[in-house]
Each structure stands twice: as structure tokens, then as C-alpha cells.
Amino acid sequence: MLHFEKWKIAVIAVVCLMGLAYAVPNLLTQETRNSIPDWLPNRSVNLGLDLQGGSHLLMEVDSQTVIDDRLNDIVESIRNGLRDIRPRVKRSGFRVDGLVVSFEVHDADRMDQVLGVVREVANANSSAGLLGAGTPEVLVSTDGNRVIATLTEEGVTARLTAVVQQSVEIIRSRVDELGVSEPTIQQQGTDRILVQAPGVEPDRLLSIIGKTAKMTFHLVDMTADPFADRIPPGTMKLFEPAETEGGEPRPYILRKKVEVSGEHLVDAQPTFDQGQPVVAFRFDSVGAKQFGKVTLENVDRLFAIVLDDEIISAPRINSPILQGNGIITGGFTVQTANDLALLLRAGALPAPLAPVEQRAVGPDLGADSIAAGEIACLIGFLAVILFMLIAYGPVFGMAANVALVTNLVLIMGALSSLQATLTLPGIAGIVLTIGMAVDANVLIFERIREELRNGRSPLNAVEAGYKRAFTTIVDANVTTGFAAAILFAMGSGPVKGFAVTLGLGILSSMFTAILLSRLIIATWLRRTRPAVLKV
């Protein structure tokens, strides 16, 4: 146990030096870190929401919009299905009331055909897996010549659950695009989503995750007067924001028909065109074909780009665009162009989100927490160092203390290299590992004392001490490692932060106790060859 081959010494030295290299940037200012070349360690530990400050948002999915969209979809699906029946079925009076869609059938002898179409629409989501087999989303019944389709409570719950889950994933994509480290994004209740993002202002976070980001392309009706009180059938009036502060939004009359949907976007990136920030976009093959067809057939017409019922821009089609890409202009700043590109890349939310709770976590709390954690670490660190020196003397005590210092360096280096997020519970985990770091050395040193009392020579006592304590050290750390792994797998947010620092502390403490301190003591023993060993 006391013999070290040269390659083992080299490995120990490399690990310690790498830990030091990754830990040092935490002591430097941001400006100094930015000046370090990228091929050198230049990243510091990320601070969590409780230390750095940031945003806490509780968003609620607009459940009524989800229900209304589904009811409108049912109406359109039934209409489309009935159109395919030949000869055509006479019907009228489509109405939506609460969770009920109803309409009248004038050909009573064809009621069975109509009910077949309606039941096919009703069972579509059961077969698609939204609801289990045998659980209908829509109940179909009749009242005389009136067909009634009722959206069930189970159907509403299943659809709302699916929308919330999809919204969580889209929000996660958007927040990840912001570069936020270790955000907390999770469902709360049936229709709410909690978002916690360290280092991001609440207003900007809300502007990113609160937008539905549903983009569509519409042709502008250039024959209609946008300032008239009445607009032609099949059109809608939308506005383009004013280019200057205090200006009036510009109205446009657009065809309701969606020429190209944002669902076909595959990429969107901020760039510059004639020195102005713009957003470049690219469609998939289907979108490119639709976009090319529209631009080919409508040269010299205005083509409006609509985002969440607001016109971003309405450029003129100067020539056909057949490659499936283009740019969006609209008086963007660099940040707004970045934000729009981010929203388009992440995709549209399936339903609007409304903020229920919006809170900014100030950095002052983080500064106080960091200061308290630093004091706790320092007190624990000094107490352990003093105890080891008193209990085990200058040689063994100093070896354990060197291992303890190296242990802290390795933990900080690992957190920095992994870009892990340090939270207040994480600091508690580091404080805990300070005490745990010397456990292995205590076990070893006590075993050495026993061997010396049994009459062994110094070299044999140290050899036996390390060998016989090894199994106990491994067992103790493995069981604690299991606890850390379970906390990381089952916990969330700060609990994971505690598990990460605890797990890293276990690994680094085993390395420093079993290898580093043993190397120090073995080197001292070979050089001094003491006749009497004081432990």
C-alpha cells in the first residue's frame, strides 16, 4: 500500500493540478475570466436562484382557450366530414354552447350516415392515445333532428394535461436557448407551470415564455380600405406596431386564409441586412413548396407576417422565393431579433399562458447567503484543521489537512468544469463534505494506532492501517453515494444541488484520503525512516 509507481504519482499530480486550474477562475473577476483563452479553464461555478437572484414565475394555461379550440376543431372536422358525403347532406344551425356542439339535420333518413361521421370525429383522440380505449372524448346523441356532440370532463382533463405537458417542453426549449443554467420548470396542479430562472430579469423572462409565438403568413387584401368600418367577408383587420414611439399602429386588411403556417419553420436566426437587425428563417420541404407557390403567384402583392395576431411586417413580394427561406424585418433591436428567433425556433405554445405570480429574487439575499456559507465553511474548515493537528500530530495531521484543502479545490474545480449550479443547499453539501473528508483519514489513523499498540514497526503499522481501513472507507462512502444518487434522481432544484456537491465531495474525499494523503505519508516515511511513530 505504501509503494507508488511513477505513473500513479503522475495521475495524482495531474488530477490535483487540473482541479486547481478549474477552481482558480472562481477567484477572478468576470473581466479577467473573459481575457483567458478558450483553450484554458475560464469558467466559474454557476450560482442558483437563491444565490444569484433571478425570476420566479407561476404561469397558468388558458384552459378556456384549450376548450374553445377543441370545440372549434370538432365543428370544422364534422363539417369537413359531412362535405365528403354524396349526395350532400342538408344541415344547418351549428351552435357551440358550453361543452356542447349541436346542429340540425334536414334529411332524417340520412341520420345514420351523419352520426357515423360525428362518431368518427369523437373517437379520433381515443384511437390516437390521448384517451384510453373505451373512454370517449366526445359523447354523441340526438334530440329529434338535432345532433349533439358533448365534450366530456375526461376529454377536457386529458386535453388540458397534454397541453400543459407540451407547454412545459416548449418553455424548457425557450429557457435553454437563453443560456440559463439549471432552470426549474415543472408542472404545478392541473393547469399551472412553475418557472425559476437564475440571472434573468422577470420582464424579459415573461416576454420570452409568455408569448404564444404562433406565426402565420397571410396575403394582404390591397383592394380593401383598412380605415373603413366594415371589411370584406373572409378578411380580418390587424395592425402593425408603429415604427416610432408615440406613432399610430398601421392597419392592414388580411385574408383569413393561412397561406403558410409557422409549423413548417425549421430554423430561425438573428442576422443583419443593410446594417439593420433582422431574422432569417427557413422552411421545411412542405413549407418551402407552399411559400414558393404563394410568392410565385402573387408578385407585387403585400405578404404579411403575423405573430400572435400582430403584424410583424408586410413586405412586398418583389420576385418568387423558391428556396424556402427569407428574412423578417420590423425595426428590431439586436435583443428583440434574438428573442424572436428564439421563439420561432422553440415553436409555438399550444395555448396562451397568463402570469399568476411574478416575483424577482434580489441578489442581496444571494450575497447574504454566500457570505453566511463562506463563514460556515471557514469555521468548519479551521475547526477540522485544528482538531486533526491536535489529535494526530504535525505529520499525520498535516497530511490530512493537505488532503482536506485539496478536497475543496477538487470540488470547486469539478463544479466549474461541469458548469453545475451552486445553490444554498449545495453550500450545505460542501460544508458537510468538509467534515466527511477527514472521516477516511480518521479511520486510517486509528487503525495505524491499533497496529502500533500491537507491536508492529512504523512501516508495517502504516501499511496495515491503510490496507485494513480500505474496505470500511469504501463501504461508508458507497452507502452515502447511494443516498446522494437517490436524492439527485428523485429530487428537483435545490435538492439536486445538494446531491451534486455531496456526490462530488464523496469522490474527491476518497481520492484525497486513499491516494493523496497516503502518498504524502509514504514519501515522508521513506525519507525519514523513523524508529518510533507518533500518531
TILOLO-56667 format. One line per field, with one value per residue (C-alpha): residue in three letters; x, y, z. Coordinates in nm, 2 decimals, padded with zeros to 4 digits. Layout:
N
lovo [ALA/...] .
c1 [X/...] .
c2 [Y/...] .
c3 [Z/...] .
//
This chain:
535
lovo [MET/LEU/HIS/PHE/GLU/LYS/TRP/LYS/ILE/ALA/VAL/ILE/ALA/VAL/VAL/CYS/LEU/MET/GLY/LEU/ALA/TYR/ALA/VAL/PRO/ASN/LEU/LEU/THR/GLN/GLU/THR/ARG/ASN/SER/ILE/PRO/ASP/TRP/LEU/PRO/ASN/ARG/SER/VAL/ASN/LEU/GLY/LEU/ASP/LEU/GLN/GLY/GLY/SER/HIS/LEU/LEU/MET/GLU/VAL/ASP/SER/GLN/THR/VAL/ILE/ASP/ASP/ARG/LEU/ASN/ASP/ILE/VAL/GLU/SER/ILE/ARG/ASN/GLY/LEU/ARG/ASP/ILE/ARG/PRO/ARG/VAL/LYS/ARG/SER/GLY/PHE/ARG/VAL/ASP/GLY/LEU/VAL/VAL/SER/PHE/GLU/VAL/HIS/ASP/ALA/ASP/ARG/MET/ASP/GLN/VAL/LEU/GLY/VAL/VAL/ARG/GLU/VAL/ALA/ASN/ALA/ASN/SER/SER/ALA/GLY/LEU/LEU/GLY/ALA/GLY/THR/PRO/GLU/VAL/LEU/VAL/SER/THR/ASP/GLY/ASN/ARG/VAL/ILE/ALA/THR/LEU/THR/GLU/GLU/GLY/VAL/THR/ALA/ARG/LEU/THR/ALA/VAL/VAL/GLN/GLN/SER/VAL/GLU/ILE/ILE/ARG/SER/ARG/VAL/ASP/GLU/LEU/GLY/VAL/SER/GLU/PRO/THR/ILE/GLN/GLN/GLN/GLY/THR/ASP/ARG/ILE/LEU/VAL/GLN/ALA/PRO/GLY/VAL/GLU/PRO/ASP/ARG/LEU/LEU/SER/ILE/ILE/GLY/LYS/THR/ALA/LYS/MET/THR/PHE/HIS/LEU/VAL/ASP/MET/THR/ALA/ASP/PRO/PHE/ALA/ASP/ARG/ILE/PRO/PRO/GLY/THR/MET/LYS/LEU/PHE/GLU/PRO/ALA/GLU/THR/GLU/GLY/GLY/GLU/PRO/ARG/PRO/TYR/ILE/LEU/ARG/LYS/LYS/VAL/GLU/VAL/SER/GLY/GLU/HIS/LEU/VAL/ASP/ALA/GLN/PRO/THR/PHE/ASP/GLN/GLY/GLN/PRO/VAL/VAL/ALA/PHE/ARG/PHE/ASP/SER/VAL/GLY/ALA/LYS/GLN/PHE/GLY/LYS/VAL/THR/LEU/GLU/ASN/VAL/ASP/ARG/LEU/PHE/ALA/ILE/VAL/LEU/ASP/ASP/GLU/ILE/ILE/SER/ALA/PRO/ARG/ILE/ASN/SER/PRO/ILE/LEU/GLN/GLY/ASN/GLY/ILE/ILE/THR/GLY/GLY/PHE/THR/VAL/GLN/THR/ALA/ASN/ASP/LEU/ALA/LEU/LEU/LEU/ARG/ALA/GLY/ALA/LEU/PRO/ALA/PRO/LEU/ALA/PRO/VAL/GLU/GLN/ARG/ALA/VAL/GLY/PRO/ASP/LEU/GLY/ALA/ASP/SER/ILE/ALA/ALA/GLY/GLU/ILE/ALA/CYS/LEU/ILE/GLY/PHE/LEU/ALA/VAL/ILE/LEU/PHE/MET/LEU/ILE/ALA/TYR/GLY/PRO/VAL/PHE/GLY/MET/ALA/ALA/ASN/VAL/ALA/LEU/VAL/THR/ASN/LEU/VAL/LEU/ILE/MET/GLY/ALA/LEU/SER/SER/LEU/GLN/ALA/THR/LEU/THR/LEU/PRO/GLY/ILE/ALA/GLY/ILE/VAL/LEU/THR/ILE/GLY/MET/ALA/VAL/ASP/ALA/ASN/VAL/LEU/ILE/PHE/GLU/ARG/ILE/ARG/GLU/GLU/LEU/ARG/ASN/GLY/ARG/SER/PRO/LEU/ASN/ALA/VAL/GLU/ALA/GLY/TYR/LYS/ARG/ALA/PHE/THR/THR/ILE/VAL/ASP/ALA/ASN/VAL/THR/THR/GLY/PHE/ALA/ALA/ALA/ILE/LEU/PHE/ALA/MET/GLY/SER/GLY/PRO/VAL/LYS/GLY/PHE/ALA/VAL/THR/LEU/GLY/LEU/GLY/ILE/LEU/SER/SER/MET/PHE/THR/ALA/ILE/LEU/LEU/SER/ARG/LEU/ILE/ILE/ALA/THR/TRP/LEU/ARG/ARG/THR/ARG/PRO/ALA/VAL/LEU/LYS/VAL] .
c1 [00.00/00.30/00.46/00.37/00.47/00.56/00.25/00.03/00.22/00.17/-00.20/-00.24/-00.04/-00.24/-00.58/-00.47/-00.34/-00.65/-00.87/-00.66/-00.68/-01.06/-01.10/-00.88/-01.13/-01.37/-01.13/-01.11/-01.33/-01.55/-01.34/-01.03/-01.20/-01.31/-00.95/-00.84/-00.81/-01.09/-00.85/-00.77/-01.02/-01.21/-01.55/-01.67/-01.94/-02.29/-02.50/-02.85/-03.17/-03.13/-02.77/-02.76/-03.11/-03.34/-03.70/-03.98/-04.29/-04.60/-04.79/-05.15/-05.26/-05.57/-05.80/-06.09/-05.89/-05.79/-06.16/-06.27/-06.00/-06.11/-06.48/-06.40/-06.19/-06.48/-06.71/-06.46/-06.40/-06.77/-06.82/-06.54/-06.66/-07.02/-06.89/-06.74/-07.09/-07.25/-07.52/-07.47/-07.65/-07.86/-07.78/-07.78/-07.76/-07.41/-07.40/-07.15/-07.28/-07.05/-06.91/-07.18/-07.17/-07.50/-07.65/-07.97/-08.00/-08.28/-08.26/-08.39/-08.34/-07.97/-07.92/-07.72/-07.46/-07.43/-07.39/-07.12/-06.92/-06.97/-06.87/-06.56/-06.46/-06.54/-06.33/-06.03/-05.84/-05.92/-05.76/-05.46/-05.38/-05.50/-05.76/-05.76/-05.96/-06.33/-06.31/-06.48/-06.36/-06.70/-07.04/-07.28/-07.65/-07.96/-08.26/-08.52/-08.34/-08.06/-07.72/-07.55/-07.17/-07.07/-06.71/-06.67/-06.49/-06.24/-06.18/-06.12/-05.88/-05.68/-05.65/-05.55/-05.29/-05.14/-05.13/-04.96/-04.70/-04.64/-04.61/-04.35/-04.13/-04.16/-04.09/-03.79/-03.66/-03.70/-03.53/-03.25/-03.20/-03.15/-02.85/-02.99/-02.81/-03.02/-03.37/-03.66/-03.95/-04.22/-04.60/-04.80/-05.15/-05.35/-05.30/-05.01/-04.63/-04.36/-04.06/-03.75/-03.46/-03.14/-02.99/-03.28/-03.50/-03.87/-03.99/-03.76/-03.84/-04.21/-04.17/-04.00/-04.22/-04.55/-04.58/-04.77/-04.54/-04.79/-04.67/-04.87/-04.83/-05.13/-05.18/-05.29/-05.62/-05.49/-05.84/-05.99/-05.98/-05.80/-05.96/-06.32/-06.56/-06.66/-06.43/-06.50/-06.61/-06.32/-06.08/-05.96/-05.81/-05.48/-05.22/-04.85/-04.69/-04.58/-04.21/-04.16/-04.26/-04.59/-04.69/-05.01/-05.02/-05.08/-05.39/-05.40/-05.68/-05.56/-05.72/-05.81/-05.67/-05.33/-05.10/-04.81/-04.80/-04.51/-04.53/-04.32/-04.03/-03.72/-03.47/-03.47/-03.15/-03.08/-02.87/-02.82/-02.95/-02.82/-02.69/-03.02/-03.11/-03.34/-03.45/-03.36/-03.59/-03.60/-03.89/-03.90/-03.98/-04.36/-04.34/-04.08/-04.32/-04.62/-04.41/-04.27/-04.61/-04.76/-04.48/-04.48/-04.85/-04.86/-04.56/-04.60/-04.86/-04.80/-04.74/-04.80/-04.61/-04.83/-04.72/-04.98/-05.24/-05.00/-04.83/-04.45/-04.40/-04.59/-04.32/-04.39/-04.32/-04.07/-03.99/-04.07/-03.89/-03.84/-03.56/-03.78/-03.60/-03.64/-03.59/-03.83/-03.78/-03.96/-03.74/-03.58/-03.31/-03.04/-03.21/-03.56/-03.43/-03.26/-03.58/-03.80/-03.56/-03.55/-03.93/-03.96/-03.70/-03.86/-04.21/-04.55/-04.73/-05.04/-05.24/-05.18/-05.02/-05.11/-04.88/-05.04/-04.74/-04.44/-04.15/-03.79/-03.54/-03.30/-02.92/-02.89/-03.04/-02.78/-02.49/-02.60/-02.64/-02.30/-02.14/-02.30/-02.19/-01.84/-01.83/-01.97/-01.72/-01.43/-01.53/-01.58/-01.26/-01.05/-01.21/-01.13/-00.77/-00.71/-00.86/-00.65/-00.33/-00.41/-00.54/-00.28/00.03/00.21/00.29/-00.03/-00.24/-00.08/-00.12/-00.49/-00.52/-00.34/-00.59/-00.88/-00.76/-00.72/-01.06/-01.22/-01.02/-01.13/-01.50/-01.49/-01.29/-01.54/-01.84/-01.67/-01.58/-01.93/-02.09/-02.31/-02.52/-02.44/-02.74/-02.77/-02.83/-02.52/-02.32/-02.46/-02.33/-01.98/-01.98/-02.09/-01.81/-01.56/-01.64/-01.67/-01.34/-01.14/-01.35/-01.14/-00.82/-00.95/-01.03/-00.69/-00.50/-00.69/-00.62/-00.25/-00.26/-00.40/-00.13/00.14/-00.01/00.01/00.39/00.42/00.71/00.62/00.63/00.42/00.17/00.11/00.09/-00.16/-00.36/-00.43/-00.50/-00.74/-00.93/-00.97/-01.28/-01.45/-01.39/-01.53/-01.84/-01.91/-01.87/-02.06/-02.37/-02.35/-02.31/-02.63/-02.81/-02.67/-02.77/-03.13/-03.16/-03.04/-03.27/-03.58/-03.53/-03.55/-03.39/-03.20/-03.22/-03.03/-02.78/-02.72/-02.69/-02.43/-02.20/-02.24/-02.16/-01.86/-01.74/-01.75/-01.55/-01.29/-01.26/-01.19/-00.93/-00.75/-00.77/-00.68/-00.43/-00.31/-00.26/-00.11/00.14/00.24/00.29/00.46/00.71/00.78/00.83/01.07/01.28/01.29/01.27/01.15/01.22/00.92/00.59/00.37/00.01] .
c2 [00.00/00.23/00.17/00.41/00.36/00.66/00.66/00.66/00.96/01.13/01.06/01.21/01.52/01.57/01.54/01.78/02.03/02.01/02.06/02.37/02.50/02.47/02.61/02.93/03.11/03.13/03.37/03.60/03.88/03.83/04.07/03.87/03.54/03.68/03.76/03.40/03.20/02.95/02.65/02.72/02.68/03.01/02.93/02.98/02.80/02.90/03.04/02.93/03.14/03.16/03.29/03.49/03.62/03.59/03.53/03.33/03.29/03.09/03.06/02.94/02.78/02.94/02.63/02.81/02.87/02.50/02.40/02.66/02.54/02.18/02.27/02.47/02.18/01.94/02.18/02.20/01.83/01.75/02.00/01.85/01.50/01.59/01.76/01.42/01.25/01.23/01.33/01.63/01.62/01.92/02.06/02.40/02.57/02.48/02.60/02.59/02.62/02.54/02.19/02.11/02.13/02.08/02.12/02.02/01.75/01.81/01.47/01.25/00.93/01.00/01.05/00.72/00.85/01.18/01.00/00.78/01.09/01.26/00.94/00.91/01.26/01.18/00.86/01.02/01.10/00.78/00.59/00.84/00.76/01.08/00.88/00.51/00.27/00.27/00.62/00.87/01.23/01.33/01.18/01.18/01.18/01.31/01.52/01.48/01.60/01.77/01.60/01.68/01.62/01.68/01.72/01.50/01.60/01.32/01.46/01.81/01.69/01.47/01.75/02.01/01.77/01.72/02.09/02.16/01.89/02.03/02.38/02.27/02.12/02.43/02.66/02.45/02.49/02.86/02.90/02.67/02.90/03.19/03.01/02.98/02.72/02.48/02.64/02.49/02.42/02.20/02.15/02.25/02.13/02.06/02.38/02.57/02.58/02.70/02.86/02.97/03.11/03.24/03.56/03.66/03.96/03.88/04.11/03.95/03.60/03.67/03.82/03.50/03.23/03.43/03.47/03.20/03.27/03.14/03.27/03.27/03.42/03.60/03.79/04.15/04.25/04.55/04.64/04.70/05.02/04.94/05.25/05.16/05.05/04.73/04.48/04.23/03.87/03.63/03.90/04.04/04.37/04.35/04.62/04.66/04.84/05.20/05.24/05.53/05.59/05.77/05.68/05.52/05.15/05.08/04.88/04.61/04.40/04.04/03.73/03.49/03.20/03.10/03.07/02.92/02.82/02.87/02.50/02.44/02.66/02.45/02.73/03.10/03.30/03.67/03.84/04.18/04.32/04.65/04.71/04.65/04.35/04.11/03.74/03.49/03.19/02.86/02.63/02.25/02.10/02.13/02.49/02.58/02.44/02.64/02.95/02.93/02.88/03.18/03.41/03.29/03.36/03.69/03.90/04.28/04.20/04.25/03.94/03.99/03.80/03.77/03.67/03.63/03.84/04.12/04.21/04.20/04.32/04.32/04.33/04.34/04.02/04.16/03.82/03.45/03.30/02.93/02.83/02.82/03.09/03.46/03.74/03.92/04.29/04.51/04.77/04.51/04.58/04.31/04.17/04.17/04.00/03.74/03.69/03.65/03.39/03.21/03.19/03.07/02.80/02.67/02.65/02.79/02.73/02.52/02.77/03.11/03.14/03.40/03.50/03.41/03.51/03.71/03.77/03.89/03.73/04.00/03.94/04.09/03.77/03.57/03.79/03.73/03.36/03.34/03.53/03.31/03.00/03.13/03.19/02.85/02.68/02.88/02.80/02.43/02.42/02.58/02.36/02.04/02.15/02.23/01.91/01.70/01.87/01.82/01.47/01.32/01.54/01.76/01.49/01.29/01.59/01.80/01.52/01.50/01.88/01.90/01.64/01.85/02.16/01.96/01.81/02.16/02.26/01.95/02.01/02.36/02.26/01.98/02.22/02.47/02.22/02.06/02.41/02.28/02.53/02.61/02.67/02.73/02.36/02.30/02.51/02.30/01.99/02.14/02.22/01.86/01.72/01.92/01.70/01.39/01.45/01.36/01.06/00.83/00.97/00.93/00.56/00.50/00.68/00.50/00.17/00.26/00.34/-00.01/-00.17/00.03/-00.09/-00.44/-00.40/-00.35/-00.14/00.20/00.09/-00.22/-00.04/00.22/-00.04/-00.25/00.06/00.16/-00.19/-00.28/00.05/00.05/-00.18/00.02/00.35/00.22/00.08/00.40/00.62/00.39/00.39/00.77/00.78/00.58/00.83/01.12/00.93/00.88/01.25/01.35/01.11/01.18/01.54/01.87/02.21/02.28/01.91/01.81/02.09/01.93/01.58/01.71/01.86/01.57/01.32/01.52/01.55/01.18/01.11/01.38/01.28/00.92/01.03/01.26/01.02/00.69/00.83/01.18/01.16/00.81/00.94/01.22/00.98/00.71/00.97/01.10/00.75/00.65/00.97/00.98/00.61/00.69/00.44/00.55/00.67/00.92/00.92] .
c3 [00.00/00.05/-00.28/-00.56/-00.92/-01.12/-01.33/-01.02/-00.88/-01.22/-01.22/-00.87/-00.97/-01.29/-01.11/-00.84/-01.10/-01.31/-01.01/-00.92/-01.28/-01.29/-00.94/-00.99/-01.22/-00.93/-00.76/-01.07/-01.19/-01.49/-01.69/-01.61/-01.70/-02.03/-02.12/-02.06/-02.39/-02.46/-02.45/-02.09/-01.80/-01.77/-01.63/-01.28/-01.08/-01.18/-00.89/-00.84/-00.80/-00.42/-00.45/-00.78/-00.79/-01.09/-01.17/-01.02/-01.24/-01.20/-01.53/-01.59/-01.91/-02.05/-02.02/-02.18/-02.50/-02.50/-02.47/-02.73/-02.98/-02.94/-02.99/-03.30/-03.42/-03.37/-03.57/-03.86/-03.85/-03.87/-04.15/-04.35/-04.29/-04.40/-04.72/-04.83/-04.82/-05.16/-05.22/-04.99/-04.66/-04.58/-04.23/-04.06/-03.72/-03.59/-03.23/-02.96/-02.60/-02.31/-02.39/-02.64/-03.02/-03.20/-03.54/-03.73/-04.00/-04.25/-04.42/-04.14/-04.34/-04.36/-03.98/-03.96/-04.21/-04.02/-03.68/-03.83/-03.93/-03.59/-03.40/-03.62/-03.51/-03.15/-03.14/-03.32/-03.00/-02.82/-03.10/-03.11/-02.75/-02.58/-02.40/-02.33/-02.53/-02.43/-02.28/-02.52/-02.55/-02.71/-02.64/-02.94/-02.90/-03.08/-02.99/-03.27/-03.59/-03.39/-03.34/-03.01/-02.95/-02.59/-02.48/-02.16/-01.84/-01.90/-02.25/-02.12/-01.85/-02.09/-02.34/-02.08/-01.94/-02.28/-02.35/-02.01/-02.08/-02.43/-02.29/-02.03/-02.30/-02.52/-02.23/-02.14/-02.50/-02.48/-02.15/-02.26/-02.56/-02.32/-02.18/-01.83/-01.61/-01.41/-01.45/-01.26/-01.50/-01.36/-01.37/-01.06/-01.03/-01.34/-01.54/-01.39/-01.47/-01.23/-01.39/-01.19/-01.39/-01.22/-01.35/-01.58/-01.52/-01.48/-01.75/-02.01/-01.90/-01.92/-02.27/-02.38/-02.22/-02.22/-02.59/-02.78/-03.08/-03.33/-03.67/-03.99/-04.34/-04.50/-04.82/-04.78/-04.95/-05.13/-05.27/-04.93/-04.73/-04.40/-04.24/-04.33/-04.06/-04.25/-04.40/-04.68/-04.59/-04.54/-04.42/-04.09/-03.97/-03.79/-03.70/-03.75/-03.45/-03.50/-03.61/-03.37/-03.01/-02.99/-03.35/-03.47/-03.55/-03.92/-04.01/-04.28/-04.42/-04.45/-04.59/-04.32/-04.51/-04.38/-04.68/-04.49/-04.12/-03.88/-03.81/-04.11/-03.98/-03.92/-03.83/-03.74/-03.67/-03.60/-03.86/-04.03/-04.35/-04.47/-04.12/-03.95/-03.73/-03.90/-03.85/-04.12/-04.14/-04.33/-04.40/-04.44/-04.78/-04.74/-04.62/-04.89/-05.16/-05.02/-04.98/-05.33/-05.48/-05.30/-05.39/-05.75/-05.80/-05.61/-05.72/-05.63/-05.36/-04.99/-04.78/-04.41/-04.14/-03.84/-03.49/-03.22/-03.41/-03.46/-03.79/-03.76/-04.12/-04.45/-04.72/-05.09/-05.30/-05.55/-05.70/-05.64/-05.34/-05.43/-05.19/-04.88/-04.69/-04.63/-04.38/-04.14/-04.10/-03.85/-03.68/-03.45/-03.20/-03.16/-02.85/-03.00/-03.31/-03.09/-02.89/-03.19/-03.35/-03.02/-03.00/-03.36/-03.31/-02.99/-03.15/-03.07/-02.74/-02.78/-02.56/-02.41/-02.07/-01.81/-01.52/-01.18/-00.97/-01.08/-00.84/-00.87/-00.63/-00.54/-00.55/-00.19/-00.05/-00.25/-00.13/00.23/00.17/00.01/00.29/00.55/00.36/00.34/00.71/00.78/00.55/00.71/01.06/00.98/00.78/01.06/01.33/01.14/01.07/01.43/01.55/01.31/01.42/01.79/01.76/01.52/01.54/01.29/01.03/01.01/01.09/00.83/00.57/00.64/00.62/00.29/00.17/00.31/00.12/-00.20/-00.15/-00.15/-00.46/-00.64/-00.55/-00.68/-00.99/-01.07/-01.02/-01.26/-01.52/-01.52/-01.51/-01.23/-01.04/-00.68/-00.45/-00.08/-00.01/-00.23/00.00/00.29/00.10/00.08/00.45/00.52/00.30/00.50/00.80/00.59/00.41/00.72/00.81/00.60/00.75/01.10/01.03/00.88/01.16/01.43/01.26/01.25/01.63/01.69/01.48/01.67/02.00/01.88/01.84/01.46/01.32/01.18/00.82/00.88/01.10/00.83/00.56/00.77/00.87/00.51/00.40/00.67/00.67/00.29/00.29/00.57/00.39/00.06/00.23/00.41/00.11/-00.13/00.10/00.13/-00.25/-00.29/-00.08/-00.30/-00.62/-00.49/-00.39/-00.74/-00.92/-00.71/-00.61/-00.80/-00.79/-00.47/-00.36/-00.67/-00.59/-00.25/-00.41/-00.66/-00.41/-00.18/-00.45/-00.57/-00.21/-00.17/-00.48/-00.40/-00.03/-00.13/-00.38/-00.13/00.16/-00.01/-00.26/-00.18/00.20/00.16/-00.10/00.14/00.44/00.23/00.09/00.45/00.58/00.30/00.35/00.74/00.83/01.19/01.46/01.66/01.50/01.69/01.57] .
//
